[in-house]
Amino acid sequence: MDRRSVEWHTRNDSQESGSVQRFTWHDQEQRWIEFWYDPKDQCDYYGKCGPNSNCNPYNAGQFECTCLPGFEPKSPTDWYLRDGSAGCVRRPRASACQHGEGFVKVPLVKVPDTSQAHTNMSFSLNECEKECLRNCSCTAYASANEILGGFGCLIWHDNLVDTRTFTDSGQDLYVRVDAIELARYRKKTSFLSKKARVAIILVSVLTALLLASSISYCLVIKKRNGIDRRRKNPLISEMTNLTRFEGSPSVEDCDDGARRNRDVPLFDLSTIASATNNFSFLNKLGQGGFGSVYKGVMDNGAEIAIKRLSKHSGQGVEEFKNEVQLIAKLQHRNLVRILGCCVEEDEKMLIYEYLPNKSLDAFLFDNTKSSLLDWKKRFEIASGVARGLLYLHQDSRLRIIHRDLKASNVLLDAVMNPKIADFGMARICGGDQMQGNTNRVVGTYGYMSPEYAMEGIFSIKSDVYSFGVLLLEIISGKRNSAYYHENPSSNLVGRVWELWQEGNCVDIVDETMGDSCSKEEVLRCIQIGLLCVQEFAEDRPNMSAVVFMLANNNVVLASPKRPAYVFKSNYHGANLSSSDGTTSVNDVTITEVEGR
């Protein structure tokens, strides 16, 4: 229906009391319906409470009229009978002229009738106050415009008529009072402020007590859950009793703080699942011999790497406990730092610091990325790995043999500093113990020393051999198992030995380094590498000597003897790694050989 074709009939009714009503005619019901009316409450009547008063319609059950600050009812009897038409007058003997008077703020009001007010739009509110204070006839002032914090000035010099209160609108009115009244209001305000402070303190104390009680309750529940978890999962119980070095507290020393005193913090499975987006494929960094490695982001934005043991593999539990026990005790800038572990349900995970550049093999053996490693950076990486091994062999609290040092187990941080990772195969030797023997040979062929691979004898010199192979790979940019047209049966170590005997070792240097390397320095490092891969362990230098030789060019080096494994091994199953080697992070190669 087109509204323009409809006729509307309205009427306005004005009463003697001053009220106005507007009605519209309802044609179907044939009657007038009230559309609008005013006033809506008693305070809408002009001057309801007389001069110098304020009308507040929201004081339910109370008289809506109150005198403004510094005033009292003109007719107390009428006021008592709830007739405020006579209004209010100044209190007797009040002196509001140049005797320490001031202003009391009356908030959220409709300002008095402005027909008798003076306006100055150039004044600020502070200037308005000063202007009113200078003139003894000024009774109140207010901002002329409340927009943008208020500007302009309204000043009243006579009675203040038709002031009323609103609940959520209105503006501030500043009423002039004498010094006595001003002191009374300030004392009242101060008293209220003290009460507010006391209330705030009481609420804060109660809140703190409630919070402390809640935290205590949660800790008790958490402790009980932890005890239950340890009872249900014997692996947790074993890991709370980690190998203890002299001077470090064990869980038994303070059972109440088992979680706090544990060398490696336990993470909840839900926390790790959330950090890895429920172990999303997009968060997967690589695949290792015992499982996968994921990137995670904690709630605080910290990035972590999670090594997740494969649930379907019977192997790895011992290696998992071994890695936790070992790396928790180690602190060195060239060793990867463990942040915690997770042993929950059938999950076993290690949480490490996240290293954005992944592993060294991803750069060395990639035709594109290898150019990012000039000779200076390669030398720094080799020196860093050497210092990390020296710490394990000599400077840590116990002598530790890594047993699986290789390019994929050297991780790189944001500025390409190397960090040795993956201590699942590592073994602890006594303070004076130099070697050990095992029937279970583990590691990666090509990096394993001959005495370890053939006889199961491992020592610090086993790691020296692995370092020598790694050093030659860093220089050449080729894997030890690389193919050489000149001698197809030879591996990298064999090829370098052949060139050393011919005096042509420079031919093995990675061409992507260009002119960034010094020939003398590279040849010196090749010689150090060959010294490390000599066939017999007693001929090899220890890592202390290796670090010294790398750092001092004026040291005369011995002539290397024939290395082991100058030819490629055809041993079946020599490499059981599930990683392709180019994108591995913390990958572990496992080979089992019965020692003689």
C-alpha positions in Angstrom: 0.0 0.0 0.0 1.3 3.4 -0.9 1.7 5.4 2.3 1.3 8.7 0.3 -2.4 7.7 -0.4 -3.2 7.3 3.3 -4.6 10.3 5.3 -3.2 10.8 8.8 -5.2 12.6 11.5 -3.4 14.0 14.6 -4.2 16.4 17.3 -2.3 18.1 20.1 -3.8 18.7 23.6 -2.3 21.3 26.0 -3.3 21.3 29.6 -3.2 24.1 32.1 -0.5 22.3 34.0 1.8 22.7 31.1 1.6 19.1 29.8 1.3 18.4 26.1 -0.1 15.3 24.4 -0.2 14.3 20.8 -2.8 11.8 19.5 -3.3 9.9 16.2 -6.6 8.7 14.9 -6.9 4.9 14.5 -9.5 4.4 11.7 -10.1 0.7 12.2 -10.7 1.0 16.0 -12.4 4.4 15.6 -10.5 6.0 18.5 -7.6 8.4 19.3 -4.3 6.7 20.4 -1.6 8.6 22.4 1.5 9.1 20.2 3.7 11.3 22.4 3.5 13.3 25.6 5.6 15.6 27.7 6.7 16.0 30.4 7.5 12.3 31.1 8.4 12.7 34.7 8.1 15.4 37.4 11.6 16.8 36.7 10.5 17.6 33.1 8.3 20.5 34.5 10.1 23.8 34.2 11.5 24.9 37.6 9.9 22.0 39.4 12.2 22.4 42.4 12.5 26.2 42.3 15.7 28.2 42.1 19.1 26.9 43.2 18.0 23.3 43.4 18.4 20.1 41.4 15.7 17.7 40.4 16.5 14.0 40.4 13.7 11.7 39.2 15.7 8.6 39.8 15.7 8.6 43.6 12.9 6.1 44.1 10.9 6.7 47.2 12.7 9.9 48.0 12.0 13.6 47.4 13.2 14.4 43.9 14.4 17.9 44.9 17.7 18.6 46.5 19.5 22.0 47.1 22.6 22.7 45.1 25.9 22.8 47.1 26.1 25.8 49.5 22.3 26.3 49.5 19.5 25.2 51.9 15.7 25.1 51.5 14.1 28.5 51.5 11.0 27.0 53.3 12.0 24.0 55.3 8.4 23.3 56.2 7.2 23.1 52.6 10.3 21.2 51.7 9.5 18.6 54.4 6.0 18.3 52.8 7.7 17.7 49.5 6.9 21.0 48.0 10.1 22.4 46.5 8.6 25.2 44.5 10.1 27.9 46.8 13.6 26.6 45.9 16.8 27.2 47.9 18.8 30.1 49.2 22.4 30.6 50.3 23.2 29.4 53.8 23.4 32.3 56.3 26.7 33.9 57.0 28.2 32.3 53.9 30.9 34.5 52.3 31.5 33.5 48.7 33.5 36.6 47.7 37.3 36.6 47.8 37.5 34.6 51.0 38.9 31.2 49.9 35.7 30.2 48.0 35.7 27.6 45.2 33.5 25.3 43.2 31.8 22.0 43.7 31.1 19.8 40.7 27.5 18.6 40.1 27.8 15.9 37.4 25.4 14.6 34.7 22.9 17.5 34.8 20.9 19.6 32.4 22.5 23.0 33.1 20.2 25.8 34.5 18.2 28.0 32.3 20.7 29.7 30.0 18.5 32.7 29.1 20.2 34.7 31.8 23.7 33.1 31.3 26.7 34.8 29.7 28.6 33.0 27.0 32.2 33.3 25.8 33.1 30.7 23.2 36.8 31.6 23.2 37.4 30.6 26.9 38.6 27.2 27.9 37.1 25.5 31.0 40.0 26.7 33.2 39.7 30.2 31.9 36.0 30.0 32.6 36.6 29.1 36.3 39.1 32.0 36.8 36.6 34.4 35.2 33.8 33.2 37.5 36.1 33.4 40.6 37.0 37.0 39.8 33.4 38.1 39.8 31.6 37.9 43.2 28.2 37.8 41.6 29.0 34.6 39.6 27.1 31.7 41.0 28.1 28.9 38.6 29.9 28.0 35.4 29.9 25.2 32.8 31.3 24.3 29.4 29.4 25.8 26.6 30.0 22.8 24.3 30.8 19.3 25.4 32.2 18.2 22.0 35.9 17.2 21.9 36.3 17.4 25.6 34.5 20.7 26.0 35.1 24.3 25.1 33.5 27.7 25.5 32.2 29.1 28.7 28.7 29.6 30.3 28.5 31.8 33.4 25.5 32.4 35.6 25.2 35.6 37.9 21.8 35.0 39.5 19.6 32.1 40.6 20.1 28.7 39.0 16.7 27.6 37.7 15.6 24.3 36.2 18.6 22.0 36.9 17.9 18.3 36.7 19.9 15.0 36.8 20.3 12.4 34.0 21.6 8.9 34.5 23.9 8.6 31.5 24.1 12.0 29.8 24.2 15.6 30.8 27.3 17.7 31.6 29.2 19.0 34.6 28.0 22.1 36.5 30.4 23.9 38.8 28.6 25.7 41.6 30.3 28.4 43.7 30.5 27.8 47.4 32.3 29.5 50.4 35.4 28.2 52.0 33.6 26.3 54.8 31.3 24.5 52.4 34.3 23.7 50.1 36.2 22.2 53.0 33.1 20.2 54.0 32.8 18.7 50.5 36.5 18.0 50.2 36.5 16.1 53.6 33.4 14.2 52.4 35.1 13.3 49.1 38.3 12.3 51.0 36.3 10.1 53.4 34.7 8.4 50.4 38.1 7.9 48.8 39.4 6.3 51.9 36.4 4.0 52.0 37.0 3.2 48.4 40.7 2.4 49.0 39.8 0.2 51.9 37.2 -1.6 49.8 39.8 -2.0 47.0 42.4 -3.4 49.4 39.9 -5.8 50.9 38.8 -7.0 47.5 42.4 -7.4 46.4 43.3 -9.4 49.5 40.3 -11.7 49.1 41.0 -12.1 45.4 44.7 -13.0 46.1 43.6 -15.5 48.8 41.1 -17.1 46.4 43.7 -17.2 43.6 46.3 -18.7 45.9 43.8 -21.4 47.1 42.9 -22.2 43.5 46.6 -22.5 42.4 47.3 -24.7 45.5 44.4 -26.9 44.6 45.5 -27.2 41.0 49.0 -28.1 42.1 47.8 -30.8 44.4 45.6 -32.3 41.6 48.5 -32.0 39.2 50.8 -33.8 41.6 48.3 -36.6 42.1 47.9 -36.9 38.3 51.6 -37.0 37.9 52.0 -39.7 40.5 49.2 -41.7 38.8 50.9 -41.2 35.4 54.2 -42.4 36.8 52.5 -45.5 38.2 50.8 -46.2 34.9 53.8 -45.5 32.8 57.0 -47.1 34.1 59.1 -45.0 31.6 58.2 -41.8 33.4 59.3 -43.4 36.7 62.6 -44.4 35.2 63.1 -41.0 33.7 62.5 -39.2 37.1 65.6 -41.1 38.3 68.0 -39.8 35.7 71.7 -40.5 35.9 72.8 -38.0 38.6 76.1 -36.2 38.5 77.9 -35.0 41.6 76.3 -31.9 43.0 73.0 -32.2 41.1 69.8 -33.0 43.1 67.8 -36.0 42.2 64.0 -36.6 42.5 64.5 -38.7 45.6 66.1 -35.7 47.4 62.8 -33.8 47.2 59.9 -36.0 46.2 57.4 -33.1 46.6 59.1 -31.2 43.9 59.6 -34.1 41.5 58.4 -32.1 38.5 60.5 -29.1 39.5 63.7 -31.0 40.2 63.4 -33.3 37.2 66.3 -32.5 34.9 64.0 -32.2 31.9 60.5 -30.7 32.2 57.6 -32.8 31.2 55.2 -31.3 28.6 51.6 -32.3 28.3 50.6 -34.1 25.2 47.8 -31.5 24.6 50.3 -28.7 24.7 52.5 -30.4 22.0 49.5 -31.3 19.9 48.3 -27.7 20.0 51.8 -26.4 19.1 52.2 -28.6 16.1 48.6 -28.2 14.9 47.9 -31.8 15.9 51.1 -33.0 14.2 50.1 -31.5 10.9 52.0 -32.6 7.8 52.7 -28.9 7.1 54.6 -28.8 10.4 56.8 -31.8 9.6 60.5 -31.0 9.3 61.9 -34.5 8.5 61.9 -38.2 9.1 64.4 -40.0 11.2 65.3 -43.6 12.1 63.1 -43.6 15.2 60.3 -41.3 14.0 59.4 -37.8 12.7 60.5 -34.3 13.7 57.9 -31.5 13.8 58.1 -27.7 14.2 55.8 -26.3 16.9 54.8 -22.8 18.1 53.9 -22.4 21.7 51.2 -20.0 23.0 53.8 -17.4 23.8 55.2 -17.5 20.2 58.3 -19.6 21.0 59.3 -22.0 18.3 60.3 -25.5 19.2 61.3 -28.8 17.4 59.6 -32.0 18.5 61.2 -35.4 17.9 58.3 -37.9 18.0 59.2 -41.5 18.5 57.4 -43.9 16.2 54.6 -45.6 18.0 54.9 -48.7 15.8 58.6 -49.3 16.3 59.8 -51.6 19.0 63.2 -49.9 18.8 64.0 -46.6 20.3 62.8 -46.6 23.9 66.3 -47.2 25.3 67.7 -44.6 22.9 65.0 -42.2 23.9 65.7 -42.5 27.7 69.4 -42.4 26.9 69.1 -39.1 25.0 67.0 -37.5 27.7 69.5 -38.6 30.4 72.5 -37.3 28.5 71.5 -34.1 26.9 69.8 -32.8 30.0 73.3 -32.6 31.6 75.0 -30.9 28.7 75.4 -27.1 28.3 77.5 -25.9 25.3 76.9 -23.5 22.5 77.7 -26.2 19.9 75.2 -28.7 21.3 71.5 -28.6 20.6 69.5 -27.6 23.7 66.7 -29.8 25.0 63.7 -27.9 26.4 61.7 -30.9 27.7 60.1 -34.2 26.9 56.6 -35.7 26.7 55.8 -39.2 27.9 52.1 -39.7 27.9 49.8 -42.6 26.8 51.9 -44.3 24.1 53.7 -41.1 23.0 57.4 -40.5 23.6 58.7 -37.1 22.4 61.7 -34.9 22.9 61.3 -31.1 22.7 64.3 -29.1 21.4 65.1 -25.5 20.6 64.1 -24.9 17.0 66.9 -24.3 14.6 65.6 -22.6 11.4 68.4 -23.7 9.0 67.8 -27.4 9.7 70.8 -29.7 9.2 74.3 -29.2 7.6 73.7 -31.9 4.9 70.8 -29.9 3.5 73.4 -27.2 2.5 76.5 -29.2 1.8 75.0 -31.7 -0.6 72.6 -29.4 -2.4 73.9 -27.9 -5.7 72.1 -24.6 -5.0 72.4 -24.1 -1.3 76.1 -25.2 -1.1 77.1 -21.9 -2.7 75.8 -20.2 0.5 78.6 -21.8 2.4 81.9 -20.0 1.6 85.1 -21.2 3.0 85.0 -18.9 6.1 81.6 -20.3 7.1 82.6 -23.9 6.4 85.7 -23.5 8.6 83.6 -21.9 11.4 81.2 -24.9 11.2 84.0 -27.4 11.3 85.6 -25.6 14.3 82.3 -25.4 16.1 81.6 -29.1 15.7 85.2 -29.8 16.9 84.6 -27.7 20.0 81.3 -29.5 20.7 83.0 -32.9 20.5 85.8 -31.7 22.7 83.3 -30.7 25.3 81.7 -34.2 25.2 85.0 -36.0 25.4 86.8 -33.9 27.9 85.0 -30.8 29.4 81.6 -32.2 30.4 81.1 -33.9 33.8 81.4 -37.3 32.3 83.2 -38.6 29.1 80.5 -38.9 26.4 81.0 -40.6 23.1 78.4 -39.6 20.5 78.8 -42.6 18.1 76.7 -41.1 15.3 78.3 -37.9 14.2 77.5 -37.0 10.6 76.3 -34.1 8.5 72.6 -34.7 9.1 73.2 -34.7 12.9 74.8 -31.2 12.8 72.0 -28.6 13.0 72.4 -24.9 12.0 70.9 -22.0 13.9 69.7 -18.7 12.3 73.3 -17.4 11.8 74.6 -20.8 10.7 76.3 -21.7 14.0 76.6 -25.5 14.2 75.0 -27.6 17.0 75.6 -31.3 17.4 72.3 -33.2 17.8 70.8 -36.7 18.3 72.3 -38.3 21.4 70.2 -41.5 21.1 73.3 -43.5 20.4 75.7 -41.7 22.8 77.4 -43.6 25.6 78.8 -42.5 28.9 82.3 -43.6 29.9 83.8 -43.3 33.4 86.1 -40.4 34.1 89.2 -42.4 33.2 87.6 -44.8 30.7 88.7 -44.2 27.2 86.8 -46.9 25.3 84.0 -49.5 25.6 82.8 -52.6 23.9 79.4 -53.6 22.7 77.6 -56.4 20.9 75.2 -53.9 19.4 76.9 -51.7 16.8 74.9 -48.7 15.9 75.6 -45.8 13.6 76.1 -45.0 10.0 78.6 -46.8 7.7 81.0 -44.4 6.1 81.2 -42.5 9.4 82.0 -45.5 11.6 85.6 -46.2 12.6 86.8 -49.7 11.5 87.4 -51.0 15.1 83.8 -50.1 16.0 82.2 -51.4 12.9 84.2 -54.7 12.8 84.8 -55.4 16.5 82.2 -53.3 18.4 85.0 -51.3 20.2 84.1 -47.7 20.6 86.1 -44.8 22.1 86.6 -41.1 21.8 88.7 -41.9 18.8 85.6 -43.3 17.1 84.1 -39.8 17.2 87.4 -38.4 15.9 87.1 -40.7 12.9 83.6 -39.5 12.2 84.7 -35.9 12.5 87.5 -36.6 10.0 85.0 -37.9 7.5 82.7 -34.9 8.2 85.6 -32.4 7.8 86.4 -33.9 4.3 82.8 -33.7 3.3 82.7 -30.0 4.4 85.7 -29.3 2.3 84.6 -31.2 -0.8 80.8 -30.7 -0.7 80.5 -34.4 -1.4 79.2 -37.4 0.6 81.7 -40.1 1.6 79.8 -42.5 -0.6 80.0 -40.2 -3.7 80.9 -41.7 -7.1 84.3 -40.9 -8.7 84.9 -41.6 -12.4 88.7 -41.8 -11.8 88.2 -44.7 -9.4 84.6 -45.9 -9.2 85.4 -48.3 -6.3 86.8 -45.5 -4.1 84.8 -43.5 -1.6 85.6 -39.9 -0.6 88.2 -40.8 2.0 89.9 -43.1 -0.5 89.8 -40.4 -3.2 91.3 -37.8 -0.9 94.1 -40.2 0.1 94.9 -40.9 -3.6 95.1 -37.1 -4.3 97.2 -36.6 -1.2 99.7 -39.1 -2.4 99.8 -37.5 -5.8 100.0 -34.0 -4.3 96.8 -32.8 -6.0 94.4 -32.5 -3.0 93.2 -29.1 -4.3 91.2 -31.0 -6.9 88.8 -32.3 -4.2 87.8 -28.7 -3.0 84.2 -27.8 -3.6 84.1 -25.5 -6.7 81.1 -23.5 -5.4 83.4 -21.8 -2.9 85.2 -20.1 -5.7 88.0 -17.8 -4.6 86.8 -17.5 -1.0 89.2 -20.1 0.3 92.9 -20.0 1.0 94.8 -22.8 -0.7 97.2 -23.3 2.3 94.3 -23.3 4.8 92.3 -25.8 2.8 95.2 -28.2 2.4 95.9 -27.9 6.1 92.3 -28.9 6.9 92.5 -31.8 4.5 95.6 -33.0 6.2 93.8 -32.7 9.6 90.9 -34.7 8.2 93.2 -37.5 7.0 94.9 -37.6 10.4 91.5 -38.2 11.9 90.6 -41.1 9.6 93.7 -43.1 10.0 93.1 -46.8 10.2 94.3 -47.4 13.8 92.7 -45.5 16.7 96.0 -44.9 18.5 97.3 -43.0 15.4 94.4 -40.6 15.4 94.7 -37.3 17.4 92.2 -36.6 20.2 89.7 -33.7 19.8 91.8 -31.4 22.0 94.7 -31.7 19.5 92.2 -31.3 16.6 90.8 -28.0 18.0 94.4 -26.8 18.6 95.5 -27.7 15.1 92.5 -25.9 13.6 93.0 -22.8 15.6 96.8 -22.5 15.1 98.3 -22.4 11.6 101.9 -22.3 12.8 101.6 -25.8 14.3 103.5 -28.4 12.2 101.2 -31.3 11.3 102.3 -34.9 11.2 102.0 -36.9 8.0 98.9 -39.0 7.9 99.0 -42.8 7.5 96.8 -44.8 5.3 93.1 -44.4 6.3 90.6 -47.1 6.7 87.8 -47.7 4.2 89.5 -46.4 1.1 87.1 -48.5 -0.9 83.3 -48.5 -0.9 81.7 -51.1 1.3 79.2 -53.4 -0.3 77.9 -54.4 3.1 74.2 -55.3 2.8 72.0 -53.0 4.9 74.7 -50.5 5.5 72.3 -47.6 5.7 68.9 -48.2 7.2 68.0 -44.5 7.6 64.5 -43.6 6.5 65.7 -40.2 5.5 66.9 -39.4 2.0 69.6 -37.3 3.6 68.8 -34.0 1.9 66.1 -32.8 4.1 66.7 -34.7 7.3 66.6 -33.2 10.7 67.9 -35.2 13.6 67.7 -38.4 11.4 69.3 -41.4 12.9 70.8 -44.3 11.0 70.6 -47.6 12.8 72.8 -50.5 11.9 73.1 -53.7 14.0 76.1 -55.9 13.6 77.1 -58.7 15.9 80.7 -57.9 17.1 83.3 -60.6 16.9 
